[in-house]
Amino acid sequence: MTGNADETVGSRIATYRKLAGYTQREFADHAHLSLGAVRKVEQGERLPTYGFLNTAARTLAVSVEELTGQPYRGRKRSDARVHAPIAAIRAVARSYDLPPAWRPEPRSLDAIARDVDLATSYRAAARYTALGEMLPALLEELTACVHHLDGKARRRAARLLASCYYMAYCLASRLGYVDLASILEERLQWASSLADDPLSIGLSQWTRANGFQVAKDYDTGLRLLESSYDQLQEAVGADPSGAAVTLLGSIRLRQVTQASRARDDDATVHYLEEARRLAERVPDGVDRIHYHLTFGPVNTAVHDIAAQIELKHPDIAAERARELHLPASMPRTRRGHHLIDAARAFIAVEDRDAALGALQQARAVAPQQTRYHPMAREAVRVLAGQHRKAGEEVRALAAWIGSANPETA
């Protein structure tokens, strides 16, 4: 089915449901979803959880991206620019193992590393266009380095290459190119295996678990994460460094996400407690960033709020979101994601003004992340549809994000 930028997630679910031959009741029974929830999501009155989307996609034998309408191409020149590097990233990922003689001579590793640092800052700020424009050349050069160099220099190049593959994976995932993201996940595994660095391997395993999360195979995802945690802990020893604590804590937080989407309250509580225990080891209680991952007490609280939404406790999520204030030191991509989750909670408890405020803040903090995030777009649609004549602020946000027809907003 061809996606339409003005379609809601609910209308797409309804279309695929009818194509599959289900009535709403039959679909709800087969998917083990509430009939009331199915009706409200299809009518655009309720924002679906990630668990709802994964269950619906699996039942209808389609991808989540088909239900959310990704990738969002848009009609602006800026939309074209953000998607433009995808073809070049595909080409580099496709040719990763071709002979060294086929590749140009790369710059020095020091020069490349400086550009990797710049790309890292773009990723943390969710500057998708700037990040995408840098990645193809960096991937090409670092692949050449891995093929041309040996010893310590090769291992360094492999760590940098793993970092770039992770950033490319993030970009592809955020823009909705799930097939490319799967390829980049495999390339990240390959590069990290050459790096001789347990933390790079930990990042690759943390990333790999997302595939099981998307497939709603939470049991396998949780087992993979637990195995990765044990392997990393064994590699770094009983007294892990700051970077190792960040990776270990991030694995626990991903387990929180998977357990909550599996609707397992006890497991969610267990992994949250484990994450809090690790967060106590973060110096000065200030979240740290290592290997692109953020960990500490604040990001643990952020994951707690998102988990409460998936566990059907939006009142708890909304209360905690009101109390949590993210420091400016948190990466914009983390702040933006949290604000979108906060908006989801506020919509669920019918606090329309708080939801609008959270979405407006998300736009200010991480505009490209917000514009291309399926939950942000659907949240705007729900806000616009809750009242026959939406306020000017909602109309302006809908027009900017491109998630609703102005005439219906």
Buried (B, 14 or more C-beta within 10 A) or exposed (E): EEBEBBBBBBBBBBBBBEEBEBEBEEBBEBBEBEBEBBBBBBEBEBBBBBBBBBBBBBBBEBBBBBBBBBBBBBEEEEBEBBBEBBEBBBEBBEEBEEEEEEBEEBBEBEEBBEBBEEBBEBBBBBBBBBBBBBBBBBBBBBBBBBBBBEEEBBBBBBBBBBBBBBBBBBBBBBBBBBEBBBBBBBBBBBBBBBBBBBBBBBBBBBBBBBBBBBBBBBEBBBEBBBEBBEBBBEBBEEEBEEBBBBBBBBBBBBBBBBBBBBBBBEBBBBBBEBBBEBBEBBEEEEBBBBBBBBBBBBBBBBBBBBBBBBBBBBEBBBBBBEEBEBEEEBBBBBBBBBBBBBBBBBBBBEBBEBBBBBBBBBBEBBBBBBBBBBBBBBBBBBBBBBEEEBBEBBBBBBBEBBBBBEEBB
